[in-house]
Amino acid sequence: MRNSLPLAAVLLGLPSCVLADHGDALLLGQQVITASRTGHSPVSIASSSLITRDEIERQQAGSVPELLQRLAGVSITSNGGRGKSTSVSIRGTSDKHVLVLIDGVRVGSATSGSAALQSIPVEQIERIEIVRGPRSSLYGSEAMGGVIQIFTRRGGAEGFKPYFSVGAGSRSSYSGSAGVAGSHGNGWFNLGVASESTDGINARAYRSNEPKAFEPDADGYRELSAQLRAGYRFDNGLELDGSWLQSENHSDFDARSYSAKNGLSGTNAYSDGSLQALSGRARFSPLAFWDVTLQAGHSEDLDDRFQDGDFNSRFDTRRDSLSWQNDFNFGEAQVLSLGMDYKKDRVDSSDDYAEDNRYNKGYFVQYQAAFGRHGVQAGLRRDKDEFFGAHDTGSLGYSFDLSDALTLTAAYGTAYRAPTFNDLYYPLTRGMEGNPDLQPEESESYEIGIRGSHGWGEWNINAYENQIEDLIVWAGSSPMRPENVDVARIRGIETSVATVLAGWNVAANMTFMDPQDRSKANHGHLLQRRAKRQFNLDLDRQFGAVGLGASLYAASERFDKASNAEDSRMPGYALVDLRSEYRFDEAWRLQVKLANLFDRDYETAQTYEQPGRAVYFTVRYQAL
């Protein structure tokens, strides 16, 4: 796996570079910690969601984007089926406005600005936390629309507990995973491997304006991953934790891009990619009220592309990070956090970038407190970028308990995104060129919400407005260059409810959104590939050893072009999935899933096909 094992061994063995800068992964419990970066938070203000391991297996999801699509405020754009380039949007922002973490380590491409969520194996995941709304005051650049943090699997029960799964389904799809988890005394561990392969679908439909680019073949996908996570708590209170995740993948695709040998072509294109996240963490308490967290992290996003039998391009990026966080706990009701982050990005490409590395230092402070029925969360951060200098962001949240069951919340936050290496320094080739004069994108967001927790279930409603300025847009031709020209105003309402009706577990959410482009050229138009309405419904029930479930996802129309031209309109659609499970005993299960029951044809990006009806079988074993 690209010579990563020696580095993994070194970082996992570090005794002093340790615990996550973006959350305490040793003390997970059921609290969403990504919203505050602290293991203990006296208030809960942010709009957030939690996907547990049980939920992942219950939904029989094949990918991380499939899991995320079921959440309020989250939408997915896919370029042609399993393993293909996929964008995740939170509250109408772009995928570049979503910060993605794995065990506290930033992941994603420093050239494109996106994270390859489609390449993160679901079999290696313990839980996923999603926080909606700006979080730059805690994490810096990118966290304009929200934060997604993925925690890998960890040990728990005493002893050694093996587990495995095997699966098969439509389009010659096969999957398998195996691992062992356990604990002894104050130590715990999890070691796992997983693989999958599929023949896939034809990624792109026929285009009359580009007939030579049409390649009527199935575009397959293969993935092999490994994961290791371990930790130990010493008698003096020192906690050590290390994790390593690596995913290698091969993806065929239909593309029309430059080939040095044959010029413009669209045949025999594929990519070999690798995603890695590595962290070493430590936590200790010099004084009873003072918790110190240290972390060292490393991530890689490697992408080599081939076309017409030749090597075409390489865009490999690597990120190293360090963090030091101090949490001062004044009783159970007040927490003051002070910290510093450092990260350095490096680019290794077949194209010659004018700059291929840069660093950023961030300094933050956060105060959380609960006073009777009142709760406050306030934060400030200053980032010092090697190229852009200082950039300040802040946030303020307030909650008020109307009763034991009802809580009002309000929040304000500013955020920013620094331009990527592609934005700034993309070489003059392939009809594109970067712009070193770009400035960071900036946003200002307001939110108000109400939530309830009752004997019959839970519900919440959140309304928000996000103003984004200096949006970076690639435009023009010969060459195409990015400019700070666009302004966007996104308003939305998210509602969700969870309850039990007639023995069925029911979870539903609805998103209403007005994602307006406010630039001069397209003022009042919908932002590209954003739907104004989305609806999710999940039903599940257990009948003894048999479990049954169904999911409905519906989205309104969207436009592929910023001009909202009629020829770029993509109709709305609805998808229904059915699932069932039979438990032979507490350890063995057989699962069956029927996806896209009505074989609906739809697109989330114009000309890119999406999978039709498919059936999948999975056998799971988990030692007790």
GIFEN-V168057 format. One line per field, one symbol per residue. ss: DSSP state (~ for helix, > for strand, _ for the rest). burial: + if it has 9 or more other C-alpha atoms within 8 Angstrom, else -. A space follows every 10 residues. Layout:
ss: ???
burial: ???
This chain:
ss: ____~~~~~~ ~~________ __________ __________ ______>>>> >>~~~~~~~_ ___~~~~~__ ___>>>>>__ _____>>>>> ____~~~>>> >>__>>____ ______~~~_ _~~~>>>>>> >>___~~~~_ _____>>>>> >>_____>>> >>>>>>>>>_ __>>>>>>>> >>>>__>>>> >>>>>>>>>> >__>___~~~ ~~~_____>> >>>>>>>>>> >>>_____>> >>>>>>>>>> >>>___>>>_ __>>>___>> >>>>>>>>>> >>>>>>>__> >>>>>>>>>> >>>>>>>__> >>>>>>>>>> >>>>>>>>>> ___>>>>>>> >>>>>>>>>_ ______>>>> >>>>>>>>>> >__>>>>>>> >>>>>___>> >>>>>>>>>> >____>>>>> >>>>>>>___ ~~~~~___>_ _>>_______ >>>>>>>>>> >>>>__>>>> >>>>>>>>>> >>>>>____> >>>>>>>>>> >>>>>>>>>> >__>>>>>>> >>>>>>>___ _____>____ __>>>>>>>> >>>__>>>>> >>>>>__>>_ _____~~~>> __>>>>>>>> >>>____>>> >>>>>_____ _______>__ ___>>>>>>> >>__
burial: -------+-- ++-+--++++ +++++--+-- -++++-+++- +++-++-+++ +++--+---+ +-++++++++ ++++++++++ +-++++++++ +++++-++++ ++++++++++ +-++++-+++ ++-+++++++ ++++++++-+ ++++++++++ +++++++--+ +++++++++- ++++++++++ +++---++++ ++++++++++ +++++-+--- --+++--+++ ++++++++++ +++----+++ ++++++++++ +++++--++- ----++++++ ++++++++++ +++++---++ ++++++++++ ++++++++-- -+++++++++ +++++++++- --++++++++ +++++++++- --+--+-+++ ++++++++++ --++++++++ +++++----- +-++++++++ ++--++++++ ++++++++++ ++++++++-- +++++--+++ ++++++++++ +++---++++ ++++++++++ +++-----++ ++++++++++ ++++++++++ ---+++++++ +++++++++- -++-++++++ ++++++++++ +----+++++ ++++++++++ ++-++--+++ -+++++++++ ++++--++++ +++++++--+ -++++-++++ ++++++++++ ++--
